[in-house]
Amino acid sequence: MTTQFAKRCIGALILSASGVFLLAACSQSTEGPVSATGPVVEIEQGKVEGAKEGKLNVFKGIPYAAPPVGEQRWNPPQPPESWDGIREATAFGPSCVQPELPKDSIYYDPPASMSEDCLSLNIWAPAEAEDAPVIVWIHGGSLRMGGSAQPTYEGSPFAKRGAVFVSINYRLSILGWLAHPELSAQSPEGVSGNYGLLDQIAALQWVRDNIAAFGGDPDNVTIMGESAGALSVTYLMISPLAEGLFHKAIAQSTGIRAIPELSTPTHGMPSAEAIGGVMAAAIGAEDLETLRAFDAVELTEAATQKGFISQGTIDGHVLPAQLIEAFDDGRQAKVPLLAGFNSGEARVYRRFLPSVPESAAAYEEAIRSRYGDLADDYLALYPSSDMEQSMLDALRDNFFAWGVERAVRKQVESGQPAFMYVFDRCDAAARARDLCAFHAAELPYVFGKIGDEDAYPPNWPVPVGEKDRALSAAMLDYWTSFAATGEPQSANGPQWRSYAEDEAFMLFGDEPVAGANPMPGMFELNEEYMRRLNEQEKQWFLRVGTNAVPVCAAEEDC
């Protein structure tokens, strides 16, 4: 039988060093009778045809929302269009528009294509799946870069272990996170910003409504993310709009920092609307109409050059409160949590370190002038004997470790099982570059990509050893079983107990090792420091060590 294809293409102008060229994101639907060669699934929008890969069914580039272009730029995502016939779903959709990283960055990994029309998802499912656990992957990249098509995030290792694995795109940079007074005025809720988070929620709604057709259980969904994806997981945990859309959470290297409120200055930051107004003026846009007329790539590059920070907005609608306060009040989703961080996170963030003091005495003096009655505890954890290492460790704990352990503790306090890990594997390639257990180093292990050089960004130190393969297999077991049952288990590693039991955690070094109390004193010191700054409405993020905000036991003592 013959097949006639009707193609729908949306072009995206992409700037390169040699000029402007056109990338087209095309979807295909059939007209008339067809003979499908791949698996065909019927969803709410129509039928989709994927590809058979061994014992897996794979579908790529399925739109979960309408294109957020034109007047829909900076609007909540709208339902996707339907189609007649069978839509081909064998190629990734374009990544969302994003700035380019420096070519020498370890994370340099430019997307194969990008477009403002980018709200699509991908599915890997066992061919015989029925009521299988579902994992929804939210990629990292500072909320300003990345995409679900990155080879590292290929989901077959999870599907081969019985899960239905879904990866999603969401709006990035200024297109995903801009708040602006005119946008708020146009919103029925009177809010703006958080569009990337609304995209994630729309994807979860799509999963709820459609994943059973792929063999997944809509009542057993785990959200999972790393870095900005893990931050997104914690945002989703406190968003009332995401309530009931997931049942477990995995957060790899999340953080907790103060973010702007919609219309009120807080924690030393202007309001999100004020930030948006200043940004619009800086890039030459006098009003919303001008902003919407900008080419998406030119707008994103201009905003990046002007220092736009991609982050959530406390708007009382999508995000009701600061993360630290929402978790304190018990307003987060009451779901099992698996969370952790890497021992060498800060090795790729040396640009955030102040200069190393000229002597141990100068270091200790700087710490005492900033930490006051907490200085002895600080110096016990981050001594002057190796100042650079202490500064890296302190930055790691401010950035990630404290936030991870805090989230785990709060889940335990809410009566939920919570499982903590520390990733500490130092493979030969990472050791040669002084990047042991750097930020995101766990990803090849979690995704089973050991030795697969095609799965990495070009500057990545690739792990290749047998110990790495064994560790990866164990981590995949733990992650997938957690998604299935709420308890991480592996025949290739020890029992992973909940943090509720003597502050238990799992250390992923040369092999998985179960332990207790991962960093004695770390959480207590940082919790007290952050608590004081939060109460005084001061920002604590990246303000640590010799760069810390002077803190007092009480505000009147300052």
Secondary structure as UniProt FT lines:
FT   STRAND          4..16
FT   TURN            17..18
FT   STRAND          19..31
FT   STRAND          40..43
FT   TURN            44..45
FT   STRAND          46..49
FT   STRAND          51..53
FT   TURN            54..55
FT   STRAND          56..63
FT   HELIX           70..72
FT   TURN            73..74
FT   STRAND          86..88
FT   STRAND          95..96
FT   TURN            103..104
FT   TURN            106..107
FT   STRAND          114..115
FT   STRAND          120..126
FT   TURN            127..128
FT   STRAND          132..138
FT   TURN            142..144
FT   TURN            148..149
FT   HELIX           151..153
FT   HELIX           156..159
FT   TURN            160..162
FT   STRAND          164..168
FT   HELIX           173..177
FT   HELIX           181..186
FT   TURN            188..189
FT   HELIX           195..210
FT   HELIX           211..214
FT   STRAND          216..226
FT   HELIX           228..238
FT   HELIX           240..242
FT   TURN            243..244
FT   STRAND          248..252
FT   TURN            267..268
FT   HELIX           272..282
FT   TURN            283..284
FT   HELIX           288..293
FT   HELIX           296..305
FT   TURN            306..307
FT   HELIX           323..328
FT   TURN            329..330
FT   STRAND          337..342
FT   TURN            343..344
FT   HELIX           345..348
FT   HELIX           350..352
FT   HELIX           360..371
FT   HELIX           372..374
FT   HELIX           375..381
FT   HELIX           384..386
FT   HELIX           387..396
FT   HELIX           397..401
FT   HELIX           402..413
FT   TURN            414..415
FT   STRAND          418..423
FT   HELIX           428..432
FT   TURN            433..434
FT   TURN            436..437
FT   TURN            439..442
FT   HELIX           443..446
FT   TURN            447..448
FT   TURN            450..451
FT   HELIX           453..455
FT   TURN            458..459
FT   HELIX           466..485
FT   TURN            491..492
FT   TURN            499..503
FT   STRAND          504..508
FT   STRAND          512..516
FT   TURN            520..521
FT   HELIX           522..535
FT   TURN            536..537
FT   TURN            541..542
FT   HELIX           545..547
FT   HELIX           555..557
//
